[in-house]
C-alpha cells in the first residue's frame, strides 16, 4: 500500500486548491512521511486517539508536536529544502495534518494506526529526511547505506597521498597501453577467421522469442469487481459487475437477489476472460450486502481484496466501514477519500493509454470499447466541447477504430441528476455527438459510429455524493449491434414493457392535465416514457393506448408534443 501516493492524491489537492506549485507538492509529500512516522509512536497517537478531530482543525498539528522547537524545525527545514517561504510552509503542514490523519486512519481500518504505520514503515521510510531524526521516534529514519556520503561536507573516501614525481603518470599508463595493443591484435585475429565478417557497427540479429515474463504480462487479468449504489429508501440504485465467467456471475447474482429481490435484475454484467473468474469477497456477500443495503445513498466497490465505500451521511460512514470489516475480515475495507478531480482524470488517461497499448493487432471490438471507456472526458459545466487533455487519446482512438475491421461503436453520453431529466437527456446527447464529430474529423468513417444520450437514467453510482456524481458524468463506448436499432436517438426504448408491470391506478391527471415532463422512469411520478409500476396509459374510451410512445414516429401517442402530434398527446390516442 503506497501511503504517500495515496495522501498526495487525496490530501494535497484539498490543501493546495488551484495552486499547482510543484515545490509545495513535494514539500507536502515529505511532510506526510514525517507525520506518519510521528503517528507510528503509540504514546503520541494515544494522546488524541479518542478525539473527534475536525478536518479543518489546524491546531491539531500543535498537538502532534507539542514541542514548539520541533514544529519550528519542521517548517524551517521543509521551507529551506523546497524553496518555500517559512510562513507558507507552516500553514501548509498545519492544514495537511488533520486531513492526512483522517486518511491514514481510514487506510488502517480496524488495525491500530501505530501498528499499521509500523507494519508499513518500509513503504514511506525512504521519504523521511535525515534531519527529521530529532522530531520522529528513534529508528524511523533509514540508515545511510555503507559507503554512501553522510553529508555534503564529510567524505567517506579513503585518504590518498598525492604523487610528487612527475614521471609517475606515464609509468601508470604503460600497462594500460599494453592491454590496448593486445586487445587490438586479438580483434584482428578473430576478424580474419570469419568467412563473411559483418561490419563492426552492425548489431547481431536475434530471433524474438516470447519469454515467460512476457507470457505473464499478456495473461495478466483485471480483478473481478462489483459496484453497487443504494437509493433513498435502501433500494438498489445502480449495479455493475465485471467477472471472468458465468459461474461467478451466477453466484454474485444469487447473492444480490437474496438481498435486493427483483431489483437485482437491473445489475449489468460484463462477462469476459479479461477479468478474474474468482472474487475473494464472493463467499461473504451474504453478510456484506445486507449491511450495505441498510445505508441509504451509499456506494460500494468490491475489487480484488479491497472494499471501498462512501455515503451521503458521513456520520454513518465510519460505522459502515467497521461493520463491513467485521463481516469480511479477509478484505481491506476503507472509506473513499475526497474527490481528486485532476488525479482521477490523469489516472483515467494513463489507464486508457495502457489499455490501447495492450490491444495488439486485430483486437476484439469489445476490448476496443472497454479501452476507450476508461478515459474521463471532463466536459465543462453545461458544455459539449472536447477538453484538450482528451484529444491525443481520441486521436489514437480514431486511428484504432479506422484500422480495426468490422468495428461499429455506439458512443453513449451520461450525466448526473442535478438538472431536469429533459435537460440532462439533451446535454448527454450533445456530448456523445461531440465525441463522434471529433472522431469523424480525424478520419473515422461516420457509419462506424452511432450516438445515444442517456441523461441521468443509467447511473453507475449514487448521485448523493460528489464522487458518485463525478462517476455518473461519463462517456461510454460499447459495441453496436442490431438490437440497438430498437432504441431511438435519445436512448428511449421503443419496445413496450410487459403489460403486467403497468399500474392501472395512476398516470395522467383525472382532468387530463399534462404530466410533469421530466420523463424519469426511476422516480415515483407519472411522467415516464415507458410503462412501469407507477404508470398507466389509457385513451379516451378507457382502453390501453399504444404503449410505444415514440416521439419520432407518425402516430399521436406521444406524452410530449411534437410535429406529428397536434393534440399534444394529452389523450394518448394513437388513432387521432
C-alpha positions as CSV (number, residue, x, y, z in Angstrom):
1,X,0.0,0.0,0.0
2,X,1.6,3.3,-1.1
3,X,0.6,5.6,1.7
4,X,2.4,8.6,0.4
5,X,1.0,8.4,-3.1
6,X,-2.5,8.0,-1.6
7,X,-2.1,11.1,0.6
8,X,-0.6,13.0,-2.3
9,X,-3.7,12.1,-4.4
10,X,-6.3,12.8,-1.8
11,X,-5.0,15.4,0.7
12,X,-2.7,17.6,-1.4
13,X,-5.4,18.9,-3.8
14,X,-7.5,19.8,-0.7
15,X,-4.6,21.8,0.8
16,X,-3.3,23.5,-2.4
17,X,-6.6,24.0,-4.3
18,X,-5.7,25.6,-7.6
19,X,-2.1,26.1,-6.7
20,X,-0.1,23.6,-8.7
21,X,3.3,24.7,-7.4
22,X,5.4,21.5,-7.6
23,X,7.7,22.7,-4.8
24,X,4.7,22.8,-2.4
25,X,3.5,19.4,-3.6
26,X,7.0,17.9,-2.9
27,X,7.1,19.7,0.5
28,X,3.8,18.1,1.5
29,X,4.9,14.7,0.2
30,X,7.9,14.8,2.6
31,X,5.8,16.1,5.4
32,X,3.4,13.1,5.0
33,X,6.3,10.7,5.7
34,X,7.4,12.7,8.8
35,X,3.8,12.9,10.0
36,X,3.2,9.2,9.5
37,X,6.4,8.4,11.4
38,X,5.2,10.5,14.3
39,X,1.8,8.8,14.4
40,X,3.6,5.4,14.5
41,X,4.5,6.2,18.1
42,X,1.9,4.8,20.4
43,X,2.2,7.4,23.1
44,X,1.9,10.2,20.6
45,X,-1.2,8.7,18.9
46,X,-2.7,7.8,22.3
47,X,-3.0,11.5,23.2
48,X,-5.8,12.0,20.6
49,X,-6.8,8.5,19.6
50,X,-10.3,9.1,21.1
51,X,-10.7,12.7,20.0
52,X,-13.0,13.6,17.1
53,X,-10.5,15.5,15.0
54,X,-12.2,18.0,12.7
55,X,-10.7,18.1,9.2
56,X,-10.1,21.9,9.5
57,X,-8.5,21.7,13.0
58,X,-5.3,23.4,12.2
59,X,-4.4,23.3,15.9
60,X,-4.1,19.5,15.6
61,X,-0.6,19.9,14.2
62,X,0.4,21.6,17.5
63,X,-0.9,18.6,19.5
64,X,1.0,16.1,17.4
65,X,4.3,18.0,18.1
66,X,3.8,19.7,21.5
67,X,7.4,20.9,21.4
68,X,7.4,24.3,19.7
69,X,11.1,24.0,18.7
70,X,10.2,20.8,16.8
71,X,7.4,22.5,14.9
72,X,9.7,25.3,14.0
73,X,12.4,22.9,12.8
74,X,10.0,21.0,10.6
75,X,8.6,24.1,8.9
76,X,12.0,25.7,8.6
77,X,13.7,22.7,7.1
78,X,10.9,21.9,4.7
79,X,10.8,25.6,3.6
80,X,14.6,25.6,3.1
81,X,14.7,22.3,1.3
82,X,11.9,23.1,-1.1
83,X,12.5,26.8,-1.5
84,X,9.2,27.8,0.0
85,X,8.5,30.7,2.4
86,X,8.8,29.5,6.0
87,X,5.4,31.0,7.0
88,X,3.7,29.3,4.0
89,X,5.4,26.1,5.0
90,X,3.9,26.2,8.5
91,X,0.5,27.0,7.1
92,X,0.6,24.1,4.6
93,X,1.6,21.4,7.2
94,X,-1.0,22.8,9.7
95,X,-3.7,22.4,7.0
96,X,-2.5,19.0,5.9
97,X,-2.1,17.4,9.3
98,X,-5.8,16.8,10.2
99,X,-6.7,15.7,6.6
100,X,-3.8,13.3,6.5
101,X,-4.8,11.9,9.9
102,X,-8.3,11.0,8.7
103,X,-6.9,9.4,5.5
104,X,-4.3,7.3,7.4
105,X,-7.0,6.3,10.0
106,X,-9.2,5.2,7.1
107,X,-6.4,3.2,5.4
108,X,-5.7,1.5,8.7
109,X,-9.3,0.3,9.1
110,X,-9.6,-1.9,12.2
111,X,-5.8,-2.1,12.7
112,X,-4.5,0.3,15.3
113,X,-2.9,3.3,13.5
114,X,0.6,2.9,15.1
115,X,0.6,-0.8,14.3
116,X,-0.5,-0.1,10.7
117,X,2.2,2.6,10.2
118,X,4.9,0.4,11.7
119,X,3.9,-2.6,9.6
120,X,4.1,-0.4,6.5
121,X,7.3,1.6,7.5
122,X,9.3,0.4,4.5
123,X,6.6,2.0,2.3
124,X,7.3,5.6,3.4
125,X,10.6,5.4,5.3
126,X,12.7,6.5,2.3
127,X,10.8,9.7,2.2
128,X,11.9,10.8,5.7
129,X,14.9,13.1,5.5
130,X,17.9,12.7,7.8
131,X,17.3,16.0,9.5
132,X,14.0,14.7,10.9
133,X,15.6,12.2,13.2
134,X,15.1,14.5,16.1
135,X,11.3,15.0,15.5
136,X,10.3,11.4,14.9
137,X,10.6,8.2,17.0
138,X,14.0,6.6,17.1
139,X,14.7,4.2,14.3
140,X,12.3,5.7,11.8
141,X,14.9,7.4,9.7
142,X,16.6,5.0,7.3
143,X,20.3,4.4,7.9
144,X,22.5,5.5,5.1
145,X,24.0,2.5,3.1
146,X,27.6,1.7,3.7
147,X,29.9,3.9,1.6
148,X,27.2,6.4,0.9
149,X,28.1,10.1,1.6
150,X,26.7,11.0,5.0
151,X,26.7,14.8,4.4
152,X,27.7,17.4,1.9
153,X,30.8,18.3,4.0
154,X,32.2,14.9,5.1
155,X,33.8,12.5,2.7
156,X,34.0,8.7,3.3
157,X,36.5,8.1,0.6
158,X,39.9,6.8,1.9
159,X,42.7,9.4,2.1
160,X,45.3,9.1,-0.7
161,X,48.8,10.7,-0.9
162,X,49.3,12.9,-3.9
163,X,52.1,11.8,-6.2
164,X,55.0,14.2,-6.2
165,X,57.1,12.6,-9.0
166,X,56.3,14.0,-12.5
167,X,57.2,10.7,-14.3
168,X,54.9,8.5,-12.3
169,X,51.9,9.3,-14.6
170,X,53.5,7.8,-17.7
171,X,54.6,4.7,-15.7
172,X,51.0,4.2,-14.6
173,X,49.8,4.3,-18.3
174,X,52.3,1.7,-19.6
175,X,50.2,-1.4,-18.5
176,X,47.1,0.1,-20.0
177,X,48.7,0.8,-23.3
178,X,50.0,-2.8,-23.4
179,X,46.5,-4.1,-22.8
180,X,45.1,-2.0,-25.6
181,X,47.7,-3.3,-28.1
182,X,47.0,-6.9,-27.1
183,X,43.2,-6.3,-27.5
184,X,43.7,-4.9,-31.0
185,X,45.8,-7.9,-32.1
186,X,43.2,-10.3,-30.7
187,X,40.4,-8.5,-32.6
188,X,42.3,-8.6,-35.9
189,X,42.9,-12.3,-35.4
190,X,39.3,-13.1,-34.8
191,X,38.2,-10.9,-37.8
192,X,40.5,-12.8,-40.1
193,X,38.9,-16.1,-39.1
194,X,35.4,-15.0,-40.2
195,X,34.4,-16.2,-43.7
196,X,31.8,-13.4,-44.1
197,X,32.5,-10.8,-41.5
198,X,29.8,-8.3,-40.7
199,X,30.6,-4.6,-40.4
200,X,31.9,-3.7,-37.0
201,X,28.9,-1.5,-36.1
202,X,26.2,-4.0,-37.3
203,X,24.3,-5.4,-34.4
204,X,23.8,-9.2,-34.3
205,X,20.3,-10.2,-35.4
206,X,18.5,-12.2,-32.8
207,X,15.2,-14.1,-33.1
208,X,12.5,-12.6,-30.9
209,X,11.2,-15.2,-28.6
210,X,8.4,-14.7,-26.1
211,X,9.8,-15.1,-22.6
212,X,7.9,-16.4,-19.6
213,X,7.7,-12.9,-18.3
214,X,6.1,-11.7,-21.5
215,X,3.6,-14.5,-21.3
216,X,2.7,-13.5,-17.7
217,X,2.1,-9.9,-18.8
218,X,-0.1,-11.0,-21.7
219,X,-2.1,-13.2,-19.5
220,X,-2.5,-10.5,-16.8
221,X,-6.2,-10.1,-16.0
222,X,-8.2,-7.5,-14.2
223,X,-9.6,-8.5,-10.8
224,X,-13.3,-9.2,-10.8
225,X,-15.4,-6.3,-9.4
226,X,-18.8,-5.4,-8.2
227,X,-20.0,-1.8,-7.9
228,X,-23.3,-1.0,-6.1
229,X,-25.3,2.0,-5.0
230,X,-28.3,2.3,-2.8
231,X,-31.1,4.9,-3.2
232,X,-33.0,6.9,-0.6
233,X,-35.2,4.0,0.6
234,X,-32.3,1.5,0.7
235,X,-33.2,0.3,-2.8
236,X,-30.7,-0.9,-5.3
237,X,-30.0,2.3,-7.3
238,X,-27.1,1.1,-9.6
239,X,-25.2,-2.1,-10.1
240,X,-22.4,-3.2,-12.4
241,X,-20.1,-6.2,-12.3
242,X,-17.1,-7.3,-14.3
243,X,-16.5,-11.0,-14.0
244,X,-14.5,-13.7,-15.8
245,X,-17.1,-16.3,-16.3
246,X,-20.8,-17.1,-16.0
247,X,-20.3,-19.2,-12.9
248,X,-19.1,-16.2,-10.9
249,X,-21.8,-14.0,-12.4
250,X,-24.5,-16.5,-11.2
251,X,-23.0,-16.6,-7.7
252,X,-23.0,-12.8,-7.4
253,X,-26.5,-12.5,-8.9
254,X,-27.8,-15.1,-6.4
255,X,-26.4,-13.1,-3.5
256,X,-27.8,-9.9,-4.9
257,X,-31.3,-11.4,-5.4
258,X,-31.3,-12.8,-1.8
259,X,-30.7,-9.2,-0.6
260,X,-32.4,-6.9,-3.1
261,X,-35.0,-9.3,-4.6
262,X,-36.2,-8.4,-8.1
263,X,-34.2,-5.2,-8.1
264,X,-31.1,-7.3,-8.6
265,X,-32.2,-7.8,-12.2
266,X,-31.0,-4.2,-13.0
267,X,-27.4,-5.3,-12.4
268,X,-25.4,-5.2,-15.6
269,X,-22.6,-7.7,-16.1
270,X,-19.6,-7.6,-18.3
271,X,-18.5,-11.3,-18.6
272,X,-15.2,-11.6,-20.3
273,X,-12.0,-13.7,-19.8
274,X,-10.1,-10.4,-19.3
275,X,-11.5,-10.4,-15.8
276,X,-10.7,-12.8,-13.0
277,X,-13.1,-15.8,-12.6
278,X,-12.9,-15.6,-8.8
279,X,-13.8,-12.8,-6.3
280,X,-12.3,-13.0,-2.8
281,X,-15.4,-11.4,-1.3
282,X,-17.9,-13.8,-3.0
283,X,-18.2,-16.1,0.0
284,X,-19.0,-13.1,2.3
285,X,-21.5,-11.4,0.0
286,X,-24.4,-12.9,2.0
287,X,-23.1,-10.9,5.0
288,X,-21.8,-7.8,3.2
289,X,-24.8,-7.0,1.1
290,X,-27.4,-6.7,3.9
291,X,-25.1,-4.4,5.8
292,X,-24.6,-2.2,2.7
293,X,-28.3,-2.2,1.9
294,X,-29.1,-0.7,5.3
295,X,-27.3,2.5,4.4
296,X,-29.2,4.8,2.0
297,X,-27.5,6.8,-0.7
298,X,-24.3,4.8,-0.4
299,X,-21.8,3.5,-2.8
300,X,-19.6,0.4,-2.6
301,X,-16.9,-1.0,-4.9
302,X,-15.6,-4.5,-4.3
303,X,-12.5,-5.2,-6.3
304,X,-9.8,-7.8,-5.6
305,X,-9.3,-7.9,-1.8
306,X,-10.5,-4.3,-1.3
307,X,-13.9,-2.8,-0.4
308,X,-14.2,1.0,-0.8
309,X,-17.4,2.6,0.5
310,X,-18.9,6.1,0.6
311,X,-22.2,7.5,1.9
312,X,-24.1,10.8,1.8
313,X,-24.3,10.7,5.6
314,X,-20.8,10.9,6.8
315,X,-22.0,10.1,10.3
316,X,-22.7,6.5,9.4
317,X,-19.7,6.1,7.1
318,X,-17.2,5.0,9.8
319,X,-19.8,2.6,11.2
320,X,-20.3,1.1,7.7
321,X,-16.6,0.6,7.3
322,X,-16.3,-1.1,10.7
323,X,-19.4,-3.3,10.1
324,X,-18.1,-4.4,6.7
325,X,-14.7,-5.1,8.0
326,X,-16.1,-7.4,10.7
327,X,-18.2,-9.2,8.1
328,X,-15.3,-9.7,5.8
329,X,-12.1,-9.8,7.9
330,X,-10.0,-11.0,5.0
331,X,-10.8,-7.9,3.0
332,X,-9.4,-4.4,3.3
333,X,-12.3,-2.0,3.9
334,X,-11.9,1.8,3.7
335,X,-13.9,4.9,3.1
336,X,-13.5,6.7,-0.1
337,X,-11.4,9.8,0.1
338,X,-12.2,13.3,-1.1
339,X,-12.6,13.7,-4.9
340,X,-9.3,14.4,-6.5
341,X,-10.7,15.6,-9.9
342,X,-7.4,16.1,-11.7
343,X,-5.9,12.9,-10.2
344,X,-9.0,10.9,-11.4
345,X,-8.6,12.4,-14.9
346,X,-4.9,11.8,-15.1
347,X,-5.3,8.2,-13.9
348,X,-8.0,7.5,-16.4
349,X,-5.9,8.8,-19.3
350,X,-3.0,6.6,-18.2
351,X,-5.3,3.6,-18.0
352,X,-6.7,4.3,-21.4
353,X,-3.2,4.7,-22.9
354,X,-2.1,1.4,-21.3
355,X,-5.2,-0.5,-22.4
356,X,-4.8,0.8,-26.0
357,X,-1.1,-0.3,-26.0
358,X,-2.1,-3.8,-24.9
359,X,-4.7,-4.3,-27.7
360,X,-2.3,-5.6,-30.3
361,X,-3.3,-6.2,-33.9
362,X,-6.9,-7.0,-34.9
363,X,-8.3,-6.5,-31.4
364,X,-11.7,-7.7,-30.2
365,X,-14.1,-4.8,-30.7
366,X,-15.3,-5.3,-27.1
367,X,-11.8,-4.7,-25.9
368,X,-11.6,-1.6,-28.0
369,X,-14.8,-0.3,-26.4
370,X,-13.5,-1.1,-22.9
371,X,-10.2,0.7,-23.5
372,X,-11.9,3.9,-24.8
373,X,-14.4,3.9,-22.0
374,X,-11.7,4.1,-19.4
375,X,-10.9,7.8,-20.1
376,X,-12.7,10.5,-18.2
377,X,-13.8,13.2,-20.7
378,X,-14.4,16.0,-18.2
379,X,-16.7,18.4,-20.1
380,X,-17.1,21.9,-18.7
381,X,-20.4,22.6,-16.9
382,X,-23.2,22.7,-19.4
383,X,-20.8,22.4,-22.4
384,X,-20.2,19.8,-25.0
385,X,-16.6,20.8,-26.0
386,X,-13.9,18.1,-26.0
387,X,-11.2,19.0,-23.5
388,X,-7.7,19.4,-24.9
389,X,-6.4,16.7,-22.5
390,X,-8.5,14.1,-24.2
391,X,-7.7,14.9,-27.8
392,X,-4.4,13.0,-28.1
393,X,-6.2,9.9,-26.8
394,X,-9.2,10.4,-29.1
395,X,-6.7,10.8,-32.0
396,X,-5.3,7.4,-31.2
397,X,-8.8,6.1,-30.9
398,X,-9.6,7.4,-34.3
399,X,-6.7,5.5,-35.8
400,X,-7.5,2.4,-33.8
401,X,-11.2,2.4,-35.0
402,X,-10.2,3.1,-38.6
403,X,-7.6,0.2,-38.6
404,X,-9.9,-2.3,-36.9
405,X,-12.1,-4.1,-39.4
406,X,-15.8,-4.6,-38.7
407,X,-15.8,-2.3,-35.6
408,X,-19.1,-0.4,-35.1
409,X,-19.3,1.5,-31.8
410,X,-22.0,3.4,-30.0
411,X,-21.0,6.4,-28.1
412,X,-23.2,6.9,-25.0
413,X,-23.4,10.1,-23.0
414,X,-24.4,10.2,-19.3
415,X,-25.0,12.9,-16.8
416,X,-25.6,13.2,-13.1
417,X,-29.0,14.1,-11.7
418,X,-28.5,17.8,-10.8
419,X,-30.7,19.2,-13.6
420,X,-34.0,18.1,-15.0
421,X,-34.1,14.8,-16.9
422,X,-35.1,16.5,-20.1
423,X,-32.2,18.9,-19.9
424,X,-29.8,16.1,-19.0
425,X,-31.0,14.0,-21.8
426,X,-30.3,16.7,-24.3
427,X,-26.9,17.6,-22.8
428,X,-25.8,13.9,-22.8
429,X,-26.8,13.6,-26.5
430,X,-24.8,16.7,-27.4
431,X,-21.7,15.4,-25.6
432,X,-22.0,12.0,-27.3
433,X,-22.4,13.8,-30.7
434,X,-19.4,15.9,-29.9
435,X,-17.2,12.9,-29.4
436,X,-18.5,11.3,-32.7
437,X,-17.9,14.5,-34.6
438,X,-14.3,14.8,-33.3
439,X,-13.5,11.2,-34.3
440,X,-15.1,11.7,-37.7
441,X,-12.9,14.8,-38.2
442,X,-9.9,12.6,-37.6
443,X,-10.8,10.2,-40.3
444,X,-13.2,7.7,-38.8
445,X,-16.0,6.6,-41.1
446,X,-19.2,8.1,-39.7
447,X,-21.1,4.9,-40.4
448,X,-18.9,3.1,-37.8
449,X,-20.2,5.3,-35.1
450,X,-23.7,6.0,-33.6
451,X,-24.6,8.0,-30.5
452,X,-27.1,8.0,-27.7
453,X,-27.8,10.3,-24.8
454,X,-29.0,8.6,-21.6
455,X,-29.1,11.6,-19.4
456,X,-29.4,10.6,-15.7
457,X,-31.2,7.3,-16.4
458,X,-28.3,4.9,-16.3
459,X,-26.2,5.8,-13.2
460,X,-23.2,3.8,-12.0
461,X,-23.1,5.4,-8.6
462,X,-25.2,7.3,-6.2
463,X,-25.9,10.9,-7.1
464,X,-26.0,11.9,-3.4
465,X,-22.2,12.3,-3.2
466,X,-19.7,14.4,-5.1
467,X,-17.7,11.3,-6.0
468,X,-20.8,9.5,-7.3
469,X,-21.9,12.4,-9.4
470,X,-18.5,12.6,-10.9
471,X,-18.6,9.0,-12.0
472,X,-22.1,9.3,-13.4
473,X,-20.9,12.1,-15.7
474,X,-19.3,10.0,-18.3
475,X,-18.9,8.9,-22.0
476,X,-19.1,5.2,-22.6
477,X,-18.2,3.2,-25.8
478,X,-20.0,0.0,-26.5
479,X,-20.1,-2.4,-29.4
480,X,-23.1,-1.6,-31.6
481,X,-25.4,-4.5,-32.5
482,X,-28.7,-4.8,-34.3
483,X,-30.7,-4.9,-31.0
484,X,-29.8,-1.3,-30.5
485,X,-31.9,-0.4,-33.6
486,X,-35.0,-0.7,-31.4
487,X,-34.0,2.4,-29.4
488,X,-34.3,5.9,-30.6
489,X,-31.6,8.5,-30.5
490,X,-32.5,9.7,-27.0
491,X,-31.8,6.3,-25.5
492,X,-35.6,5.7,-25.1
493,X,-36.5,2.1,-25.8
494,X,-39.3,1.8,-28.3
495,X,-40.2,-1.7,-27.1
496,X,-43.1,-1.7,-24.7
497,X,-42.8,-3.1,-21.2
498,X,-44.8,-6.1,-20.0
499,X,-48.4,-5.2,-19.5
500,X,-48.4,-7.0,-16.2
501,X,-46.0,-4.3,-14.9
502,X,-48.4,-1.4,-15.6
503,X,-50.2,0.0,-12.6
504,X,-53.8,0.7,-13.7
505,X,-54.3,3.3,-10.9
506,X,-52.1,6.2,-12.0
507,X,-51.0,8.2,-15.0
508,X,-52.2,11.5,-16.3
509,X,-54.4,13.5,-14.0
510,X,-58.1,12.8,-13.9
511,X,-58.8,16.1,-15.7
512,X,-56.3,15.1,-18.4
513,X,-53.7,17.7,-17.5
514,X,-50.2,17.2,-19.0
515,X,-47.9,15.3,-16.6
516,X,-44.6,16.8,-15.4
517,X,-42.3,16.3,-18.5
518,X,-39.1,15.3,-16.8
519,X,-39.6,11.7,-18.0
520,X,-37.6,9.9,-15.3
521,X,-38.6,6.2,-15.2
522,X,-36.8,5.9,-11.8
523,X,-39.0,8.3,-9.8
524,X,-42.5,7.9,-8.4
525,X,-44.5,10.3,-10.5
526,X,-46.4,9.5,-13.6
527,X,-44.3,11.2,-16.3
528,X,-42.5,8.2,-17.7
529,X,-41.9,7.5,-21.4
530,X,-42.0,3.7,-20.7
531,X,-44.7,2.0,-18.7
532,X,-43.6,1.0,-15.2
533,X,-45.2,0.3,-11.8
534,X,-46.5,3.8,-11.3
535,X,-47.9,4.3,-14.8
536,X,-51.0,3.6,-16.9
537,X,-51.6,4.8,-20.5
538,X,-55.3,4.9,-21.2
539,X,-57.0,6.5,-24.2
540,X,-60.4,8.3,-24.1
541,X,-62.5,5.1,-24.1
542,X,-60.5,3.5,-21.2
543,X,-58.6,1.0,-23.3
544,X,-54.8,0.7,-23.1
545,X,-53.1,3.2,-25.5
546,X,-50.4,2.2,-27.9
547,X,-47.5,1.9,-25.4
548,X,-44.6,2.7,-27.6
549,X,-44.9,6.4,-27.0
550,X,-42.3,7.2,-29.7
551,X,-41.9,10.9,-30.3
552,X,-40.2,10.2,-33.6
553,X,-43.0,8.2,-35.3
554,X,-46.1,9.4,-37.0
555,X,-48.9,8.5,-34.7
556,X,-50.4,10.6,-31.9
557,X,-49.4,8.5,-28.8
558,X,-46.7,10.8,-27.5
559,X,-46.6,12.2,-24.0
560,X,-44.7,15.3,-25.2
561,X,-45.9,17.4,-28.2
562,X,-44.0,17.0,-31.5
563,X,-44.5,17.7,-35.2
564,X,-46.9,14.8,-35.7
565,X,-49.0,15.4,-32.6
566,X,-51.5,18.3,-32.9
567,X,-53.3,17.1,-29.9
568,X,-50.0,17.3,-27.9
569,X,-50.6,13.7,-26.9
570,X,-52.8,14.5,-23.9
571,X,-55.4,11.9,-24.8
572,X,-52.7,9.3,-25.7
573,X,-54.9,8.1,-28.6
574,X,-52.9,6.5,-31.4
575,X,-55.9,6.7,-33.8
576,X,-56.4,10.5,-33.7
